[in-house]
Amino acid sequence: MNRRRFFSLGGTSTDAKSESSPQNPLANPLVQDKAPGVGRITGVGLEPFAPSATNPWNYQKAAHLLRRSVIGVKDSEIRQAVTDGLDTTLVKLFTTFTPSYDRIKTWVGTEPQTRPPQGSKLGTPEYDTWQATMFLHRAESAKWWLQVFSTSPVSIQERMVLFWHNHFVSETDVVKFGEWMVEQNKLLRKHALGNFKTFAREISTDPAMLIYLDGAKNYKIGKTVQINENYGRELQELFTMGVTDRAGNANYTQSDVSEAARALSGWTIPTGTQGSFYSALTSKFESSRWDSGAKTFLGQTGAWNTDDVINIIFAQRGDQVAKYICEKIYKAFVYDVPDYTVVDAMADTFKKNNFEIKPVMEQLLKSAHFFDASNIGAIPKSPTDYIVGMIRSFDLKNVPDFNATLTARTANALSDKLDTLGQLVNNAPNVKGWAGGRTWVSTSTLPLRQQFVLDVMDAKLTIGNGANKQTIYQFDAVAFAKTFPNTSNLKQLTTDMAQFLLNVPPSTTEFTTLFETIVDGGKDYEWNINDAAQRPAERIKKFIKAAAQLAKIQLQ
């Protein structure tokens, strides 16, 4: 079975061949649509990709690397990567940065007011103001991060933060306070390429996680026993080792869940420094709330605490942890059917480096396996990649959610769109996170994705009324086209834009359709992007709308 045809979603040409021809300059016999069957080993592993005359470092490979690493890459960034080469590009990708918090500077890093003002009740001005502030900060915590995506430099950082956000899941509707969600985002950012064991330890006592999985309700005070197993279970099932190994052997038992929960007890979120109506941004261990008795966890007996639980998991189930995490990384960055030979090699690297994340990612993203033709253009774009990626790639202006001065529903157009498509950050469906892969695109979501592009091109998306009406997601088609190296030759411009928009070459029929669309009944030799009479903006938008109908644009 062909991987990319396996992902076909409709709207594609039936011309499966992409023969070299004057009509299709992008066609290349080395990168044809000849992916192996699902789950088939490609024959190449984690050995470094070695460019050659027959398998060069080129635009397609640079685009593949950046599209899997950056949300919404630009053509100029891909071309720079081609010039820089793989090693220099990887150095750039693994350079981290500190995002701007200016948008939320009035409240980021401050203690959340977790209780309404004393004596206030629902419907009173004091209560309503408190509640409105809580909802505002929750919404802003997501919008701030979406804006970071759209303005980030060429770095894998935000991709990794999003990956871990979908691993160590917390939902803002449960946590309730945006202040804690941003603090957790900082923690994900801190450890995104760091040590996974330390990461697992620190997320276990993160306030948002303590609330989301009831760790703050997990305690024993004297004879009062309120041991809550939620986090103890998910720590093992979802966050570290998984339920079973590949042979189907259980990695832990119900007794291990119960005993881990006892050991994890004692953590609470204390009252804030501003008084009893506020809560602290950091958690606190209270020995009086900890079950100090002996526990037997994964075969080890002692008066274990949180640190001990983490240490025992990595000592007793290190192999399973390494394979479980590396399989998730593989599925997120390579293909959603794992090649276990490659995954096991990644796991070996993970263990040899004491569970450091960065060496695994560097090895994977410079490997021959990652750049194998069958893995290019084989993963459906998530809603974040598709919508926010388009905002960054197309340099769309007047994005309502990025305008902090807007209020009410007019400020939520992007958030609402992502929520409808199934992926609004801080709002995963459950503790398992977003399933991803082929679930991102369905018969219900595909038309919505396509319509978004069409509406942006046609400037149909607006907010306000009357004199206050304004177009959102504003797109300058001519400025976009001028970011490509050759705007005077229409066929070359078509080639370049198709290469940018599609991760695998269009078929001959598809290319012909795209070219005829931008020619738009005229003569290609008459094309002049600076001649208004040639309707350049209209024709470029028609080209993009035609490309948006191809299934290939849904893949990366």
N, C-alpha and C positions, 0 to 999 in steps of 0.2 A: 504494500500500500504506500502511496506517495504521501509524505508528511504534509506538504502544502495543499495537495488536493484533498487530503483528509480533513483539512481545516476549511475547505471551500465553503463559502457562506452565501453564494448567489451573486449575481451581477457580474460574473466573469465570462470571458470569451471561452468558447469551447475549443479554441485553437491552442492545444497543449504544447505544440512545438514552438520553439523560439529560435528559428533558424537565422543564421547570419545573412543579412540582406541589406540593401540600401535603405529599405523602408524601416529597418529596426537597428539603428546603430548600437543599441545597448545589448543586443544578442551576443552571447559569448558561450561557446561550446563547453567552457570549463565550469560554468555556473548554471547549467541548465536545470530544469525542474525534474531532477532524477533522484529524488530523495529515497533512501532505503525504507523498507517496511518498518512499521511502528515497533520500537523496541529492539531493532536489529543493531548489533554492534557495528560501528562505522569502520573499524579497523585501525583507527588512530586514537591515541590516548593523551595523557597529560604532558608528553614531551613538547618542548617549545615549538611553536609554529615557526617554520623556517621558510621564508619567502624564496621563490625560485622563478625561473622563466615561465614555467608552466603553472605556477600557483603563486602569483605575486601578491605583495601587499598593495592593495589598490583601494579605490573609492568604496567598493562594495564591502570589503572587509573592515575598513575603517568605520563605515556607517554601521555595520553590524555591531562592532564593539561599542560605539558611542550610543546607539539606540538602546542597547541592553544596560547601559551604565548611566545615562543621563535622560531625564524626562524632557523630551522636546528638543532634540539636537538641531542645530542650524547647518545649512549647507556649507557655510564658511568654516565652521568648526570641523566638519568632516574633511574638507580639503586641507585644512591645516594639519589634521592628523595624518593624512597621506604624506604630506611634506615632512612632518616631524619623524615619522616612522613609529613602529609599534612600541618600542621601549620608552621613548620620550613621551608618547601619548599616555602610556600606563603611569608614568611618574606624575603627569598632570592629573590623571583621573584619581590617583590615590593621594592627592593633596587636599586636605580638608580645609574648611573655612568656617567662620562664625557668622551665622545669618544675622541680618538686622532685626532687632526687636522694636524698632521705632514705632511700628504700627500699634503695638500693644504696650508701649512704654509706661502708660499711666497705671497699669496694673500687673504687668509681668513681674514675678519675683516678690509679690506682696501676698500676705496671708488672706485666704478666702474668708469672707464673712459667711459662715455656714449656718447661721441662725438669723432670723429676722430681728429687727430692733425690738428691744424689750417692750412688751405690752402691745405690739402691733399685731393685727389680725388681717386675714385675707380681705381685701377690699379697701383697706386703709391706705392713705398715700405712702406711709413709711414702708408698709409691707410690699406694696406694688412696686415701689422703687427698688427695694432689695431684690425682689423676684426678677424684675426687668434686667437688673445688672447681672444677675446670675445667668440668665438666658443669653444676654449679650456676650458675656465672656466665653460661654460655651461655643457660641457661633464664631466668635472672633478667633478662638484658638485654632479652629479648622481653616478659616479664611487666611489667617496669617501664614499657616504652613503652605497652603496652596500658592500663595504669593511668593514664598521662598522658592518653591519648585520653579516658578515661571521666571525667576530672576537669578537663579543660581549660576555660578561659573561651571566650566567643564570639570565636573568632579563626580565621583561615584557616591559621594556622601549621602545625598538625599535619597538615592535609590536604596542604599543600605538601610537608612533610617526607616523608609517605608517598608522594606522587607522585614525588619525586626518589629515594627509596629504591627505587622500582620502575624507575627510569631508570638510575641509577648503582648497579647491583645488586652486592651481596656476600652470600654465604651463610655463615651462622654455622658450618655443618658443615664448611666448607672453611677458614674463617678460624680456627676452633676456640676462640678466646678472647673471652669476652664483653667484656673490657676494651677491646679494639680495636673491637668492634661499637658500643659506646657512644660511643667517641671519633669514629667515623665518623658516628654519629647526630648528634653535636654539630656536625660539619662540615656535614651536610645542613641542619641547623637554622640555622646561621650564614649560609648562602647561599641559603636557600629562596626568598627574595624579593630577592636581591641580584643581582650581576653574573654572568651565565652564563659568560663567558669566564674570569673569575677562579675561578669554581666548577670549571670543567673543568680548570684548571691545578692547583688544590689537591687535587682528588680523585685526580689522576694519581699523587700521591706519598703519599696516605693509606695508612697501614700495612695496614689491612684490605684495601684494593684491591690493594696491592702483593703481598699474599699470595694473594688470590682469583684474580687474573689473572696471576700469576707474574712480576710486575714485579721482585720481589726476586731472582728467578733469572735476570734479564736483565742480562748483563754481558760485558765483554771485558777480560781481564787479560793484557797482553802478547800472546802468541800463542794463549792460551786463549780461544776464542770460544764463548760460551754465550748467543747472542742468542735471546731468546724473543719470539715475535711475538704472543702472546695479547693483551696490552693494546694494542699498536699497532694491531691489527685492530679490537678492540671500540671503541677510542676513536673510530675513524672510522665503523664500521658501525652501532654502537648508541648511542654517547654524543654525537656531534656532528652528522654530516651525512647519515647513511644510505648505503646501497649505491648507489642511483641517484637521479637527479632524477625528476620526474614524467613526463618524456618517455622515460625508460628509459636515459638516458646515465649511464655509470658516474661516480661522484663520486671514485673513487680506483682504483688498480690494485694488483696484488699487489706490485709493486715499491715502491709507496708504503707498503704495510704493512711490508715488510722494512726500508726506509730509516727509517721512523718508529721501528721497534723499536730500531734502532741508536742513534738520537738519544735515545730514552727510557732507555737503559741507564745504569747507575751508581748507582741508588738502592738502598739497603739499610736494614734495620731493625737498628740497633746493639744491642749488649748493654746491658742496663739498669744503672742506678746501684747496684742492690742485688747485683750480682754476675753471674757467667756463667750462672746458671740463670734469669735474668730477661731480658726484652727491653724496649726503650724504647717509649714511647707514640707517639713521633714518628720519622719516617724521616730518613735522612741521605744526602746525595750524596757519593759517593767518586769523585773524578776518576780514580783508578787503575782503577776498574771501568767507566769510560765509554768507549765507542767514539768516539774523538775525530776519526776520519777524515771526509773530505768525504762528504756524502750529498745525493742529489737527491730532494726530497720535494715532491710537487704542483708540479713544474716549477721549484722553487727549489733552488739548489745552495749548500752551505756546510757548515761543521763544526757542524751543528745539535745542540742539546740539547733538553731537555724544554720549556723556555720557548719556544724557536724553533718547535717542532712546533705548539704551541697558537697562537702568533702567525700562523703560515703558514696553518693551517686557517681561522682567522677572516678572514684577508686574502684568501685565494684561494677560499674556499668559503663566504663569509659569507651569501650569498643562500640557499644550500642549508641551512646551519645554522639560519638563522632560520625557514625554512619547515618544516624537519624538526621542530624543537622546538615550534613553534607548532601544528603538526598534532597532536602528542602532547598538548599542553595542551588543544586543542579537543576531542579525543576523550575526554579524562578529565573535562572540565568541562561539555561541551555535549551531544555526541552522537557515537556511534562511527563514523558515516559523515560525514566532514568536508565542509563547505561551503568549497570552495577559494577562493572570492571573499573570504570572511571570514578564512580562514587567511592568505591573502596580505596582507590589510590588517593583520592582527596582526603578520605578519613585518616589514612596513614600520615599524611602531611599534617593534618589537624592535631593528631596525637603527638607526633614528633615535635611539634612546636608548642606543646603544653596548652593546646586549645586556643591558640591565637588565631583570629579570624583572617587578618590581612594576608598571611602567607598562602592560605587556601585560595582566597580570591585572586591574588596575583598569579598563582600557578594556573588556575582555571582560565583566566581571561587572556593569558598569553599562550595557551595550549593549542596544539594542532586540532584537538577534538573540538574545542570551542569554535574554531574557524572552519570546521568541516562544512562543505556546501549544504549538507542535509540539515544543518542546524541554523542556517541563515533564513530568515523570514518564516520561521516555524512556530512562533509563539503569538497568540492573539494579543493585541494591545489591551491593556486594562483601560477602564474609563479615564483614569488619571493620565495614562500615557496618551490616550486618544484626544481628550478634550484639553487638559492642561498642556499636554505636549504640543498641541496645535497652537495654543496661545503663545508659547515660547518660540516655536519654530517659525510661525507666521508673523510674529511680533504684533499680535492683535492689541488694539488700544481700547480704552474705556471699558475695561472688564469690571462690571458692577461690584463684585465681591472684593475687588482690590481698592475700592474707593471708600475709605473709612467714614466719609462725610455723608454717605447715603444712609437712609434709614428704611425700616419696614421691609416689605418683601422685595422692593426694588434692589436691595443690596444682596439678595440671595440667589440671583439667577444662576450663577455657576454652581453654587452648593446644591441647589435644587436639581440641576441637570445631572450632576454626579450622583446624587442620591437616587434619582430615577434610574440611572444606568447601573446602579448597584455598588458604587464605591465612593462614598464620601469619607474622607479621613476622620478618624476618631469615632466612627460609627460603623464598625464591623457588625455583621449580623449576629454573631455569637462569639464565644470564647475560642472557637476554632478558626475564626477569621474568615476572610474571603477565600473561596475555593480556587478562584483564578482559572488559568488555562482556558479550556474551551467553554467554560461556563460564562466567560465575559461576553460572548457574542451569541445571541439567539435570534429566533425569528421575531421576538418582541423588541430586543434592544438594537438590532442591526438597522432597522428603518430610522430609529431615533438618532443613532450615530450619523448616518448618512444625511438626515435632514438638518442636523446641526451645521454641517459643512455647507450645505446648500443655502441655508438661511444666512449664514455669515457672508457668503459670496454675494447674495442678493440684498444684503443689508436689511433684512426683515426683522431682526431682533432689536427691539426698542424698549425703553422704559419711559415713564412719564406720559403726560398728555398735553395737548395744545402747545403753548409756547415752551413748555418744559420738556417736550418730547425729544429724546435723543437716541441715536443709534448706539448700541453697545457691540462689543467685539469688532471694532472698526478695523478694516483691512485695507491697506494700501497696496493694490495689486502690482502697480508699476514699480514701486519701491522694492517690493518682494522680488520681482523678476530681475531687478538690477543688482541684486546680491549675487546673481550667477555670473560667471566670467564672460559669457558671450551673449549679448542681447541683440546683436545686429543680425545674426543668422537664426531664422525661426526654427529650422530643423534642429540646430544645435541647442537652442534654448529649450525646445521640446524634450530633447534627449536629456539635458541636464535636470530639468524639473521632474521628469519621470523617474530618473535615477534617484533623485532626492526623496520623492514621495513614496516610491515602491522599493521594498527591500530586496525583491528579486525582479529581474528584468521582465518587462511586459512581453507578452507574446507578439508575434508579427501583426496579428489582427488587432490586438489591443493598442500597439504603438500606432498603427495606421489610423485607428479611430481617434486616438488622442491628438495626432498631428492634424487630421482633418478638422477636428473640433477647434483648434486654435487658428487654423487657416481661415475657417469660418466663411467659406465661399469666395475668399479673395485669392490673391497670388502671393505665395510665400516670398518671392523676390521683391515685392512692394513693401514688405514689413519694415516699419520704423517705429521703435518703441517710444520715440519722442514726438511722433506725429499724432496729434489728437484725432485727425481724420481717419487714422487706422484703427481707432477704438481699442488701444492696447489693453487698458484695464478690463474692459468687458470681455475681450477674448482670452485673457489670462485667467479670469474668473471662470469662464466656460470650460477651459482646460482643467482647472482644479475640480470643478463639479463633475466632469467626466471621470477623472481619476478617482473621485470619491465613490463612484459606483462600482469600482473594481474590488473584489474581495481581498486582493493583495494589500490594499492600503490598510486593512484591519490587522495586518500581521507585522511583526518586527523581529 
